[in-house]
Amino acid sequence: MAQTKVIALTGNQAAAEAMRQINFDVAAVYPISPQTELMGFFAEYVANGEVDTEMVAVDGEHSALATCIGAAAAGARTITASAGPGIAYMVENMYVASGMRVPMVLLDVNRALSAPLSIHCDHADSMLTRDTSWISIFSENAQEAYHNIIMAVKISEKAMYPIIVNYDGYIVSHSIEDVEILDDQTVREFVGPSGLHRIPYPLLDVDKPVTYGATAQPDYYTECKYQQHVDFLKVYDIVREVFDEFGEITGKKYDFIEEYKTDDAEYIGISMGSSFGTLKDAVDRLREQGKKVGAVKIRLFRPFPVKELAKALSKAKGVAVLDRADSFDGIGGPLFKDVATSLIQNENRPYLHNFIYGLGGREVHEEEFIKAFERLERLEKGIDTRENFVEYLQVRE
Amino acid sequence: MAKKRPIALLSELASHKETFGGDMPLAPGHRMCIGCGIPPIVNEILLAINEPVVVSNATGCLEVTTGVYPVTAWNVPWIHVNFQSAATVIAGVETAYKVLKKKGIIPEDKKIHFVAFGGDGGTYDIGFQALSATAERGHNVLYVCYNNEGYQNTGYQKSSATPIGAYTKTTPVGKEKVGKQEPRKDLTMIMAAHGVPYVAQASPHIFRDLTKKTKKAISMPGFKFLNVLEPCTLSWRFSPEDTMRLAKLAVETRYWPVYEVIDGKYWKVNIKPKKPKPIEEYIAAQPRWKHVLKYPEILEKIQKEVDEKWRLLLHLEEMSKKLAEEEGVDYEELFKVPED
């Protein structure tokens, strides 16, 4: 088993440490809260020669991703990071990166979208990236963010798809926790050396000229997108493979979802990111009252863990999907729709309800999640009625 | 009835190895218009570079006509990301080259040049921020604007390179407004103000000048910018065989001065027409613009802009010589092209 040491770090410090250990070839950076200090920490490593990375301080997030696409297509191991509106600004190029099948890592330090302007956490930014065919992984805490970044490099390069590692702005990025750090050598051996031919057609292999980013007319566009579709479904196996390999080396075994006391649970809450700890506390308190409740955390958000979720929820009577973003469409939050769709083939479908929480950095407490479970139970039993699938959990009306 | 031609499968296409026009960086068979000025500009520039080159391209005429799935006209590594990112993307490629060389993955003696091509829409307008930032960061790349003074790929809308009075689809000639209301932006001057090692204006009809400027540009480390006038047969509405004639007229009327700037402070005007032709001659050759001949006040503005800019350039050139003398720099030596 790999050597580790425990250090007190913020999420951003842990992410910068992972970046240092991986020793990316190129990092494109542009400041935006709460991501900014991450690249500040990393810039120190660059300035002190602790990494070989060429850091490019660009003119905006759109350019950050364009730089990464150029560098990654050239054959370099590449990373950028952003948050909220910066992610929104990147989205055009996100489709380009995945469409051209260039691997790279993007850290999304989750932040709300304007208006009103908020620098604080919710998942609206990440929800914008849902359909970009980027692999997307959520982290509950600094430890997971650190591990996810290391695994992301390998997943992305094996899948030839770009990848997002999400961790909650401020709640994770700026909170200090104990983080178990692997030794440099273990990390570098795990991700493997950089080099032109990690990808099949690097631009810098000038003796074999290739064309990246051609136009496709109606006669070929569909076939290109179909290949993207087929290959994106292969990502499940690649993620599992990398998770397993990482588990063997570190002893920390990850899965697409994490289940907590779901075996006999009648009512299950689902969330992503930092709120999962609070959700588990709510489960514990309700269990003390004799309620059979459980919780599920989504770690792999894209591709969505349809089968795993369908199985985890197969015996539940009711499921509360906790969305840290709203879709404003009369149907429900983004996660709610994904969970509902995942249950289509289940014989016994649980009663589903959607709660929107934690928008723009609103703190969430176990009392509120307890309320959500209670409301779910009353709805499922027909005691309460509802006008809509979606309700705001914390709001002054 | 004609038999429908089957469309090849992607897997079949991937196995094709044939290339055509292998000695040309941009091979024949692309889909640019007859008489388009872009292919000669691209090939004049890329043929002037003897070492390997990687090209990035902004969305636009050149891009949509040369890499159309499943074929490509590019015999050099080529990448297109989107409209505004040609400068940034080539900067990304160049950064990868730099770091992979530092890591010993690319051999130390492997010289590769990096060239970006964009139209004036992708350069003057939507890609301007990216261009300016790439220049400021000093990436070792050559950015080439093929300037056809409007968004020609989308059917001719105004850009900030479109001259005053010119018809475009977004600046029509109406009862209240005659064509574009504002004079063209002088991007070459703006790029010179970045203080980058090399900035130049050129015209495709003077092959030697464009070749020389390319060679000069790539001999200098850092960011270089070439603004090349590209008369557009389709939108300017002249006959396809007249492209080079139009380019020549632009220079002979001093509408498009051919000059170069080193380090943003030494200016040299390369061609000084002794008897400049009147601007009317250039305008009359372009149906997109010739209506202004009926509007003396617009014509006057155009001539004034041309004359003032010309005088300014001559003054800048004189000033540069004095500056060089004061600094003990050999002015003529500054503009010499090193041997290959």
HADDOCK unambig.tbl for C-alpha pairs under 7 A between the chains (distance, minus, plus):
assign (segid A and resid 25 and name CA) (segid B and resid 96 and name CA) 6.96 0.50 0.50
assign (segid A and resid 25 and name CA) (segid B and resid 99 and name CA) 6.19 0.50 0.50
assign (segid A and resid 26 and name CA) (segid B and resid 96 and name CA) 6.61 0.50 0.50
assign (segid A and resid 53 and name CA) (segid B and resid 99 and name CA) 6.95 0.50 0.50
assign (segid A and resid 54 and name CA) (segid B and resid 95 and name CA) 6.80 0.50 0.50
assign (segid A and resid 54 and name CA) (segid B and resid 99 and name CA) 6.22 0.50 0.50
assign (segid A and resid 58 and name CA) (segid B and resid 133 and name CA) 6.88 0.50 0.50
assign (segid A and resid 59 and name CA) (segid B and resid 130 and name CA) 6.69 0.50 0.50
assign (segid A and resid 59 and name CA) (segid B and resid 133 and name CA) 5.94 0.50 0.50
assign (segid A and resid 63 and name CA) (segid B and resid 85 and name CA) 6.77 0.50 0.50
assign (segid A and resid 63 and name CA) (segid B and resid 88 and name CA) 6.07 0.50 0.50
assign (segid A and resid 63 and name CA) (segid B and resid 130 and name CA) 6.72 0.50 0.50
assign (segid A and resid 66 and name CA) (segid B and resid 85 and name CA) 6.22 0.50 0.50
assign (segid A and resid 66 and name CA) (segid B and resid 88 and name CA) 5.99 0.50 0.50
assign (segid A and resid 66 and name CA) (segid B and resid 89 and name CA) 5.30 0.50 0.50
assign (segid A and resid 67 and name CA) (segid B and resid 88 and name CA) 5.44 0.50 0.50
assign (segid A and resid 67 and name CA) (segid B and resid 89 and name CA) 5.04 0.50 0.50
assign (segid A and resid 67 and name CA) (segid B and resid 91 and name CA) 6.52 0.50 0.50
assign (segid A and resid 67 and name CA) (segid B and resid 92 and name CA) 4.21 0.50 0.50
assign (segid A and resid 68 and name CA) (segid B and resid 92 and name CA) 6.15 0.50 0.50
assign (segid A and resid 69 and name CA) (segid B and resid 89 and name CA) 6.77 0.50 0.50
assign (segid A and resid 70 and name CA) (segid B and resid 89 and name CA) 4.50 0.50 0.50
assign (segid A and resid 70 and name CA) (segid B and resid 90 and name CA) 6.21 0.50 0.50
assign (segid A and resid 70 and name CA) (segid B and resid 92 and name CA) 4.46 0.50 0.50
assign (segid A and resid 70 and name CA) (segid B and resid 93 and name CA) 4.75 0.50 0.50
assign (segid A and resid 71 and name CA) (segid B and resid 92 and name CA) 4.35 0.50 0.50
assign (segid A and resid 71 and name CA) (segid B and resid 93 and name CA) 4.52 0.50 0.50
assign (segid A and resid 71 and name CA) (segid B and resid 95 and name CA) 6.61 0.50 0.50
assign (segid A and resid 71 and name CA) (segid B and resid 96 and name CA) 4.99 0.50 0.50
assign (segid A and resid 74 and name CA) (segid B and resid 93 and name CA) 5.30 0.50 0.50
assign (segid A and resid 74 and name CA) (segid B and resid 96 and name CA) 6.30 0.50 0.50
assign (segid A and resid 75 and name CA) (segid B and resid 96 and name CA) 6.94 0.50 0.50
assign (segid A and resid 76 and name CA) (segid B and resid 96 and name CA) 5.35 0.50 0.50
assign (segid A and resid 96 and name CA) (segid B and resid 81 and name CA) 6.47 0.50 0.50
assign (segid A and resid 195 and name CA) (segid B and resid 105 and name CA) 6.20 0.50 0.50
assign (segid A and resid 203 and name CA) (segid B and resid 77 and name CA) 5.58 0.50 0.50
assign (segid A and resid 206 and name CA) (segid B and resid 52 and name CA) 6.46 0.50 0.50
assign (segid A and resid 206 and name CA) (segid B and resid 77 and name CA) 6.30 0.50 0.50
assign (segid A and resid 209 and name CA) (segid B and resid 75 and name CA) 6.19 0.50 0.50
assign (segid A and resid 209 and name CA) (segid B and resid 76 and name CA) 5.00 0.50 0.50
assign (segid A and resid 209 and name CA) (segid B and resid 77 and name CA) 4.20 0.50 0.50
assign (segid A and resid 210 and name CA) (segid B and resid 77 and name CA) 4.87 0.50 0.50
assign (segid A and resid 210 and name CA) (segid B and resid 78 and name CA) 6.31 0.50 0.50
assign (segid A and resid 211 and name CA) (segid B and resid 72 and name CA) 6.87 0.50 0.50
assign (segid A and resid 211 and name CA) (segid B and resid 77 and name CA) 5.99 0.50 0.50
assign (segid A and resid 211 and name CA) (segid B and resid 78 and name CA) 4.88 0.50 0.50
assign (segid A and resid 211 and name CA) (segid B and resid 79 and name CA) 5.97 0.50 0.50
assign (segid A and resid 212 and name CA) (segid B and resid 78 and name CA) 6.03 0.50 0.50
assign (segid A and resid 212 and name CA) (segid B and resid 79 and name CA) 4.47 0.50 0.50
assign (segid A and resid 212 and name CA) (segid B and resid 80 and name CA) 6.18 0.50 0.50
assign (segid A and resid 213 and name CA) (segid B and resid 79 and name CA) 5.76 0.50 0.50
assign (segid A and resid 213 and name CA) (segid B and resid 80 and name CA) 4.80 0.50 0.50
assign (segid A and resid 213 and name CA) (segid B and resid 81 and name CA) 6.07 0.50 0.50
assign (segid A and resid 214 and name CA) (segid B and resid 67 and name CA) 4.60 0.50 0.50
assign (segid A and resid 214 and name CA) (segid B and resid 68 and name CA) 5.46 0.50 0.50
assign (segid A and resid 214 and name CA) (segid B and resid 69 and name CA) 5.87 0.50 0.50
assign (segid A and resid 214 and name CA) (segid B and resid 80 and name CA) 6.96 0.50 0.50
assign (segid A and resid 215 and name CA) (segid B and resid 64 and name CA) 5.99 0.50 0.50
assign (segid A and resid 215 and name CA) (segid B and resid 67 and name CA) 5.99 0.50 0.50
assign (segid A and resid 215 and name CA) (segid B and resid 68 and name CA) 4.71 0.50 0.50
assign (segid A and resid 215 and name CA) (segid B and resid 69 and name CA) 5.73 0.50 0.50
assign (segid A and resid 216 and name CA) (segid B and resid 68 and name CA) 5.81 0.50 0.50
assign (segid A and resid 216 and name CA) (segid B and resid 69 and name CA) 4.83 0.50 0.50
assign (segid A and resid 220 and name CA) (segid B and resid 69 and name CA) 6.80 0.50 0.50
